[in-house]
Amino acid sequence: MVFTGTYEHSIDAKNRLAIPAPIRAQIQRAAGAGEGDAIALFVIPGELTPEGGSLSVYTESDFEKRAEQLDSSELDADELLEYERILFSLASRVEIDKQGRIRLPETLLKRTNLPTDIVLLGVKDHLEVRSREAWMERLEQKLAQNPALLTNPRRMMRKP
């Protein structure tokens, strides 16, 4: 499953975030779920910076795949164990409610310092929740620094 797009949303007073209908439909199809069936997602910290951060949202199957991939990590055993302790202790399983929302964990919201006005970004195998203002600034900055970034996508796909 490949997630794409940018969706402007808000986090409400109860820390709920609406998942856009096209994304919900995509997740339901991939999970083989019917309308109204419970669908689980996993929310984990994304970037953590002094200015704020992001949250990453994975489908249950993609989160499980990532967990399995850790078994073949090149980190040494102690580093891997520490990484797994932190990642899995901060990860939170959430379900999409009947209104198409998920409740973002308070602890992760505090850690990332996300404002209520956010963007939900499709980033290939996961979704990212970011500050709307910070994302727009970052996007403009990256495109200004490298105007040719998007002109030749095949260059980005070549293996070294």
N, C-alpha and C positions, 0 to 999 in steps of 0.2 A: 504494500500500500504506500502510495506517495502522497504526502500532504503538500498542498500549495496554497498560495493566496495570503492576503493581509486583510484582517477583519478588525475594525475599530469597535471596541466594546468598553464596558465599565464593569468594575467589580462592585457589587452592591454592599449594603451595610452588614449583610450576613455572610460576607466573603464568597458570594456566589458569582459565577461567571457563566454566561450563556454560551453554549457551543453552537456555532452557526449551523443552520439546517443542512447545508451541503456537506459539511464535515461529519455531522451526526449520521447522515445517510450513508456516507462512505464507511464509517466505522461499523454501522449496523450490517451493511453488506459483507464486509470483511469478516465479521464475527458470526455471520449466519444467523443474526438475531432478527426477530420480528419487531414490528412497531410496539412499543411499550415494554419490551423485554429489558431486564436490567443489563446494563453494559458497564463494565469496570474499566477505569483508566488509572494510570499511575502518574503521580505528580512528584517530581524530584527537583532539587535545586539545579539551576542552569549555571549561568555566570554569577559569581558573587564578587562584586567590586565595592570599594568604599562609596561610590556614587549611587549604588543600588545594584540591582541584578535582574535575573530572569528566572522563570520556572520552565521546566521542560515537562511536557505531557505525552505519555506513551500509551498506546493500546496495551491491553493485558498481554497479548501474544508477543508484541515487540519488546515489552519489558522483560518477559521471560526469556526471549532470545538473547537479549543483551546480558542477562544474568548468566546464561549458559556460556556465552562467549568469554566471560571472565575466567572460566576454567582453563582457557588456552592463552591467558594473558602472559606477556613477557615480563611483568613485574615480578620481583622476588616475592617469596611467600609472605614475609612480614609486611611489605608494602601493600600487597594485594589484600591481605586480611584487614589492614587499617582502612584501605579504600572501601572495602565491602562493609565494614562496620559503619563507616560514616554514611555511605550511599544508602544502604538498606535501612539504617535507623532514621534517616531523614525522609525516605520515600513514603508516600502515602497513597493508599488505594482509595479511590473515590468512585462513586457511581453517578451516572447521568440520571437526573431526576425526570419526572414526567413532563416538566417544562423545558427540558433540554439543558439544564444547568448542572454544573459541578460546584461543590463547595471546596474552595482552596484552603488548605490548612493554615491556621493562624500563625503557627511557628514559622512556616516557610514564607509567609507574607512579611512577617517582621524581619526575617533574615535577609530578604531581598529588597526590602523597603519599596515595594511596588506601590505606585499611586492608584487611585481608583480608575483613572482614564488609561486604558491599556490598548495594546494591539495583540491580536492572536495571529501568529505567523505560522504558515505551513513551511516546515523545514525538512523536506524529504520524508524521513521515517518518524518524525515527531512534530509536535506543536510547541511553540514557545510563547510564553506570556511575558510581555515587556512593557515598560513605560512607553506610552504613545509618543510623548515629546522626545524622550531619549532615543527612541528608535528612528524617528524622522531625522533628528540631528545626525545620528550615526550613518544612516542611509545616504544622506546628502554628502556627508564628509567622505565616505568610502567611494562614492561615485565621482566626487570632485578629485580625489587623490588618484584615481585610476579610471579615467573616462572610457578606456577600452575594455573594462572589466566584463561587460556583457556582450561585446561585439563579436567575439569568437568563442561560443560555448564549447566547440569541439576541442579547443586548446585545453580547456579545463578537464575534459574527459580523457585525454591521453594519459597513458601510463608512462612513467619515466623509463 
